[in-house]
Amino acid sequence: MEKPLLSVRNLTIDIPVGGGTLHAVRGIDFDLNRGETLCIVGESGSGKSLTSLALMGLLGKNIDRSADRMEFDGTELTTASPRTMRALRGDRMSMIFQEPMTSLNPAYTIGDQLIEALRLHKSVSREAARARATELLEKVGITAAASRLSQYPHQLSGGLRQRVMIAMALMCEPELIIADEPTTALDVTIQAQILRLLHDLGQEMNMAMILITHDLGVVARVADKVAVMYAGELVETGSAVDVFNSPSHPYTRGLLRCIPLPGKTARGSTLGTIPGIVPSLVGDIEGCAFRTRCPHAMAACHQDIPLQGRPEHAFRCVHEDGKRHDEEVIA
């Protein structure tokens, strides 16, 4: 059996705040193989972006990260030195951030930033790096690529800036790309183009990809595996086929009800909603964090709930299929 490129066990992130400790990420596990796309989906504030920053070693100094294992191709990231992490970031592991205008340096041209990303990790001439930058800009669909190298970020549209970010992430042919909501600021047409581009490049280069999003419609197009995150923990994991065809956690089903289905959702009809708000993650947390919003909540939901189901499709719910049985509903 192929050894995972990335293996995470019991990743926990705690943030000291005025009222105590914010348990932002609570003991999540997942594996990712080469060439696979894992989509982590959930509402804002569920811990998705912090998980990606933890993998890249980019959390703030006051944030406490711990894990039983966080291994990238034989390198344990929890104990890796700053020098080792700098060597990995941008070379074998790359990240596409949510807003390219704040990620690109406004004082340098696009060409300078792309060239720097390559020459920092590879022993190549400036001419070779420039040729590589031009090649990748063309690959991500930017016309007149050579002339774009002399432009500054503010001279490009949002879609072009995001494509530049993708090209920068690919400069060193990484084995893992983490894309943190890369299409949030783009219109629907550009979103579809960027997602298809990421998927096709991942297949072409046999890269593993973690795509972080709150949009299950996006997930359906590109995911091999899906991890549904709520209040800092994974509540359902499995293949995209299993999660979409047999959603087993009430939160997953709630998210799916919010998506219009082509040919099935009538024009003007009301989409589903999830009532309530995400609970506070400050202090002790017991039982199912979703119970205050769940129509199937019962007394057993106040206790700690382990993952059940199959390793290929697991969910965190007291009910065998995540649905209400005949018990009395207790909010």
Secondary structure, 3 states (H helix, E strand, C coil): CCCCCEEEEEEEEEEEECCEEEEEEEEEEEEECCCCEEEEECCCCCCHHHHHHHHHCCCCCCCEEECCEEEECCEECCCCCHHHHHHHECCCEEEECCCHHHHCCCCCCHHHHHHHHHHCCCCCCHHHHHHHHHHHHHHCCCCCHHHHCCCCHHHCCHHHHHHHHHHHHHCCCCCEEEEECCCCCCCHHHHHHHHHHHHHHHHHHCCEEEEEECCHHHHHHHCCEEEEEECCEEEEEEEHHHHHHCCCCHHHHHHHHCCCCCCCCCCCCCCCCCCCCCCCCECCCCCCCCHHHCCCCCHHHHCCCCCEEECCEEECCCCCCCCCCCCCCCC
